[in-house]
Amino acid sequence: MKTLGRSLGTVSAALLVGTALGTLLQIGSGRLLSTSDFAVFNGFWGVLFAFGAAVGPIEQEVSRLSAHAALRGERTGFAAVQTALVGGVVVALAGLLTLVPAIGDRLFSGHTVLGLVALVGGLGFAVQVAVRGLLIGHDHVRPYGGIVVTEAAARVLVVGGLLAAGLTDLVPMSVAVAVGSFAWLFFVFSAKKTLNTREGGEAWGPLVRRVVVLMFGAALTASVLTGYPAMVNLLTGDGANPALGALFATVIVARAPLLLLQPVQAMAVPLVVRLSQDESGANRLRALLVKGIAGAVVLGALGAVVGWLLGPWLVRTVYGADYVVTGWAVAGLAWSSVLLGATLLLAAVLVARKQAGLVLVVWAVVAGSSAATLLFWPGDTVTRAVLGLAIAPTIGAACACAFVLHRGVNAANQHG
């Protein structure tokens, strides 16, 4: 338990630093860019990090493979490379879609070069998450924390260089954000030591199906996470609404901690594998889940209250007087952020149990609820956008909770 505590402490510290740097970058971008360019930048950010979220299961799968290998005293086999390759191909295909004029124009408001930047950054993410999965699966916590911090720090440093050179236009700023997805270049040799590509391969067919299902579920997740502004624009056609610009700025603030929750998910996977080796560990895991779910509900309610009271003032203070939002809107976003975080972690438990189908069901429910609210709920676009964020994660968290607790937490030991 002491080792686990140190590992959690190291990763938590890295997450705090990374989150702070990411939030600083978003605030700085809002100040440096014009209001209209900032709206386009949000669309680019949403697409890039949607790719990053879509390849999140690669990290979880590689960390699962690595955790089992570590328990056997072995290096991770070729299946980890296969998993990363599948992720890269899926990202490449999705990225090519953003280059289609009819889609790119809606996403990037005519700045079609941003589609190419997002594609390159997405491919970088595919490798980066595989490297992180190798490191955390073998309990190499310090380099894992290093890659988390380096990813966020690289973006801030490049933006700082652009600011010094007077190159703070939309495209250079977007390129700076994509640079962070290549932080793995500094850690690839550490990860390579944990890998044995000559053994441990899997049949391509089952592996491709499993990874694609998980990635599709993660893409659905991204539609209500970092990619939500793009989803709103595509479904409502109201992307030029200035009130949406203020709402998207609020979403960025509310979602900032979730940008780096993905590594916590990856840590959860090997933890579930280890605790599921015997009945005592399974009981401890069940107790942790019950306490975590209850804590998420309480934290979500408190966040909603604080958001209602202080949120509008905080948004104006951070972004400027032009960014005006209502208290109830911030409250809804705060509640949804906490419930989304809980759903993400519950989904990681299902990943550790290799129940990819249930993961897909959870995020299909979340994305479908959000899309239906945006399309059919009466009222203005901002109202629908807020409710789409608040209602969908609540339903999704309840669904994930039912799957995890009803099916039992020791199923991870059924698969090796």
Secondary structure by P-SEA (a helix, b strand, c coil): caaaaaaaaaaaaaaaaaaaaaaaaaaaaaaaccaaaaaaaaaaaaaaaaaaaaaaaaaaaaaaaaaaaaaacccccaaaaaaaaaaaaaaaaaaaaaacaaaaaaaccccaaaaaaaaaaaaaaaaaaaaaaaaaaacccaaaaaaaaaaaaaaaaaaaaaaaaccccaaaaaaaaacccccccccaaaaaaacccccccccaaaaaaaaaaaaaaaaaaaaaccaaaaaaaaaccccccaaaaaaaaaaaaaacccccaaaaaaaaaaaaaaaaccaaaaaaaaaaaaaaaaaaaaaaaaaaaaaaacaaaaaaaaccccccccaaaaaaaaaaaaaaaaaaaaaaaaaaacaaaaaaaaaaaaaaaaaaaaccccccaaaaaaaaacaaaaaaaaaaaaaaaaaccccccccc
